[in-house]
Amino acid sequence: MSPASKTGAVSADEARDVAEAARETEWERPSFVRRLFLGAFDISHIHPHPEDDPAEAARAKPFLDALGMFLAGYDADEVDRTGSIKEADVQRLREIGAFGIKIPKEYGGLGLSIRSYIDALAMISAKCGSLSALVSASQSIGVPQPLSLVGTEEQKKRFLPRIAKGAITAFALTEPGVGSDPANMVTTATLSDDGKTWTINGEKLWCTNGTRCELMVVMARTPDRIVNGKARRQISAFIVEANAPGVEILHHSRFMGLKALENGWLKFTNVTVPAENLLWGEGKGLKLALMTLNTGRLTIPAGVAGSAKAALGWVRVWAQERVQWGQPVGRHDAIAQKIARMAANTFALESVALLTCALYEQGADIRLEAAIAKLWNTETAWHLTDDALQIRGGRGYETADSLRARGEPAIPVERMMRDSRINLIFEGSSEIMRLFIAREAVDKHFALAFPIVSPKSTMGQRLSAAMKAAPFYLTWYPRMWMPGLQAFGEFGRLATHVRFIARTARKLGRALFHAMVRFGPGLEKRQMVLFRAVDIGAELYAMSAACSRAQMLATKHAQPEAVELADAFCRESRDRVAQLFNALYGPHDTAMYRLAVDVLDGKHTWLERGI
């Protein structure tokens, strides 16, 4: 085995090959956002906005009511203080079916939809981040999700009833030296000579629920496969019993927030796993992990929307009751602006979460939508929480326990801020989300134009690629300059914003193409250019979700006030889009990069002296 194999280190090209092989390619419906990045705004994909299913709501009501009653008596401040969720509380959740929300009834679960599931997670997240992590990690990325996607009937019968009864599960992917680049994974799984068992060796870090679970999905490297004459790393997924001999909890990790997060550093030493516990097949683990994370990312956007609702409620009451200089603080313009922004953004957060969930239920390709929902919702909710703390002032910074001890309402804004920060890192950091979205956003251009501009291409390869690309670009590029024909009159007051989305999508499509021509293969290294383009696309998606939902609520549910919220949100979103376009090519990016290199090389260590 070469040194590279021992350390797990791979080249950038090999890592890219592994990632490309794991991409999903088959969907019932295309991606709405992917087309946005290509300059096409297909309103029919999201409008009319999907409405709630009354039958599903009726099925979910008993559970959601029971969950609400449980949360009313749940002491989240005690959990934050002690760093532990009581087993009695976990047992109560088991009894109402909270660990089997999506598991079909034939396997003992509640058999509810993904929409009912994210409704439940929004409720839990508004109460306690640690509890939300326990429940969601067990179901969103733990054993039941990949099992439902690719498990055999035998595997489902063996594991799903246990999970439905409350067996907590976990997902073990990250390693001490391997984060968002799983091609470098060093945990191994070796098949026995008789083919009956696998032996797993390695370590996993930051395994949420790993310190409390009964079952976990473990990703491990299995023997390489030869593809086109080259060895390609294979990553496979296994269902592992947490109490199996050789599974060891090396450390229970503790964090800035989520004080009761059951997250740990695990070691696997000659852990024997039955061959029938292999999920899907050898070499399909990374693809399964990406599929699991795609659907798992639906819960965090809903969770932060639930937390935003709670924060808005706290601020609304406080800003009305607290009087300064002769009037409630909420009537002062500086505070009123924050409150208006919080309300508009809360509406947009929920709209993005609900639309993304609905697209998933319709069988659409939601890789980009889920990634944007995770990225945009978590970052927006973080700023919203910051505004909530600022409005509450010293009481926002003070702990709930301290407020309670002084006889004041124990509003946990301080805890919410600590708990919410991890959402920008969980299940793919904001930077990784932007890289993933950027890769997908320019996929069409890279597929068609990359061979033309690549310095590795021969003249013959460039000519051949140009002939293949010409039919597409000869029709596509002129369309990017043509005015839209739709007036979107059915959106009434919001029509001007919908027209802006359609117009700006074409501008974004042109901008990405121009960047491809300008930088060629070097575009993938101009991360800030791509990131600004991603942020433009994210704003357009959020605006689309807000307008579509507001129009539905106004026309079908007699809630015209939703239009006011969507209008306010879109006005500010348009300003952000304009700023992103103005800074797209980042005139200071090169200078800032050079400064960073100087800092890394130790040129400015004098700044660190004197402390």
GIQUIMO-V678248 format. One record per pair of residues at least 6 apart in sequence whose C-alpha atoms are under 7 Angstrom apart, sorted by the first residue. I is the first residue (numbers start at 1). J is the second residue. Records with the same first field share a line. If there is no record, write none. Layout:
I: J / J
This chain:
4: 10
7: 186
8: 184 / 185 / 186
9: 184
10: 184
15: 183
18: 183 / 232 / 233
22: 286 / 287
23: 287
27: 363 / 364 / 365
28: 363 / 364
29: 363 / 364 / 365
30: 364 / 365
31: 364 / 365 / 366
32: 42 / 45
33: 368 / 369 / 541
34: 368 / 441
35: 41
36: 505 / 537
37: 441 / 505 / 508 / 509 / 537
38: 509
39: 480 / 505 / 506 / 507 / 508 / 509
40: 505 / 506
41: 502 / 505
47: 548
48: 548 / 552
49: 548 / 549 / 552
50: 358
60: 112 / 116
63: 96
64: 120
66: 96
76: 127 / 128
79: 85 / 260
80: 259 / 260
83: 259 / 260
84: 260
85: 260
94: 165 / 166
97: 109 / 110 / 164
99: 135 / 139 / 163 / 164 / 166
100: 109 / 110 / 163 / 164
101: 109 / 110 / 111 / 112 / 117
102: 109 / 110 / 111 / 112 / 113 / 114 / 117
103: 109 / 110 / 111 / 164
104: 110 / 111
105: 111
107: 157 / 160 / 161
108: 161 / 164
109: 164
115: 357
118: 299 / 302
121: 132 / 299 / 302 / 303
122: 302 / 303 / 305 / 306
123: 306
124: 131 / 132
125: 132 / 303 / 304 / 306 / 307
126: 306 / 307 / 310
129: 258 / 419
130: 258 / 259 / 260 / 261
133: 261
134: 209
137: 170 / 208
138: 168 / 169 / 170
139: 145
140: 296
141: 171 / 292 / 293 / 296
142: 169 / 170 / 171 / 216 / 217
143: 169 / 170 / 216 / 217
144: 160
145: 292
146: 288 / 292
147: 156
150: 279 / 280
151: 279 / 280
167: 214
168: 213 / 214 / 215
169: 209 / 213 / 214 / 215 / 216
170: 207 / 208 / 209 / 210 / 213 / 215 / 216 / 217
171: 207 / 216 / 217 / 218
172: 204 / 207 / 216 / 217 / 218 / 219
173: 204 / 218 / 219
174: 204 / 205 / 206
175: 203 / 204 / 205
176: 204 / 205
178: 184 / 185
185: 221
186: 202 / 221
187: 201 / 202 / 203 / 220 / 221
188: 200 / 201 / 202 / 220 / 221 / 222
189: 198 / 199 / 200 / 201 / 220 / 221 / 222
190: 198 / 199 / 200 / 222
191: 197 / 198 / 199
192: 198
195: 275
196: 274 / 275
197: 272 / 273 / 274 / 275
198: 272 / 273 / 274 / 275
199: 270 / 271 / 272 / 273
200: 268 / 269 / 270 / 271 / 272
201: 268 / 269 / 270 / 271
202: 267 / 268 / 269
203: 266 / 267 / 268
204: 265 / 266 / 267
205: 264 / 265 / 266
206: 263 / 264 / 265
207: 263 / 264 / 265
208: 262 / 263 / 264
209: 262 / 263
210: 262 / 263 / 264
211: 249 / 252 / 262 / 263 / 264
212: 262
213: 242
214: 241 / 242
215: 239 / 240 / 241 / 242
216: 239 / 240 / 241 / 242
217: 237 / 238 / 239 / 240
218: 237 / 238 / 239 / 240
219: 235 / 236 / 237 / 238 / 285
220: 235 / 236 / 237
221: 234 / 235 / 236
222: 234 / 235 / 236
223: 234
224: 231 / 232 / 233 / 234
225: 231 / 232 / 233 / 234
226: 232
234: 283
235: 283 / 284 / 285 / 286
236: 282 / 283 / 284 / 285 / 286
237: 278 / 279 / 285
238: 277 / 278 / 279
239: 277 / 278
240: 273
244: 271
245: 271
246: 268 / 269 / 270 / 271
247: 267 / 268 / 269 / 271
248: 266 / 267 / 268
249: 264 / 265 / 266 / 267
250: 265 / 266 / 267
251: 264 / 265
252: 263 / 264 / 265
253: 263 / 264
256: 418
257: 418 / 419
258: 419
293: 427
294: 367 / 370
297: 370 / 374
298: 353 / 357 / 370
300: 374
301: 353 / 373 / 374 / 377 / 378
302: 350 / 353
304: 377 / 378 / 381
305: 346 / 349 / 350
308: 346 / 381
309: 346
311: 385 / 388
312: 342 / 343
315: 388
319: 328 / 329 / 330
320: 328 / 329 / 330
321: 328
322: 328 / 329
323: 329
329: 335
330: 336
335: 391
338: 387
342: 384
344: 565 / 566 / 568 / 569
345: 569
347: 565
348: 542 / 546
349: 377
351: 545 / 546 / 549
352: 373 / 542 / 545
353: 373
355: 545
356: 369 / 370
359: 366
360: 366
368: 437
371: 433 / 437
372: 538
375: 430 / 433
376: 538
378: 423 / 424
379: 424
382: 420 / 421
385: 417
389: 396 / 397 / 413
390: 396
396: 413 / 414
397: 414
398: 414
399: 412 / 414
400: 410 / 411 / 412
401: 410
403: 409 / 410
404: 410
424: 430
434: 531 / 534
437: 534
438: 530 / 531 / 534
448: 465 / 469
449: 469
450: 521
451: 457 / 461 / 462 / 465
452: 462 / 465 / 466
453: 520 / 521
454: 520 / 521
480: 506 / 507 / 509 / 510
484: 503
488: 495 / 498
489: 495
491: 551
494: 547 / 567
497: 570
501: 540
515: 523
516: 523
529: 584 / 585 / 586
532: 580 / 584
536: 577 / 580
539: 573 / 577
543: 570
546: 566
547: 566
550: 562 / 563 / 566
551: 563
553: 559 / 562
554: 560 / 562 / 563
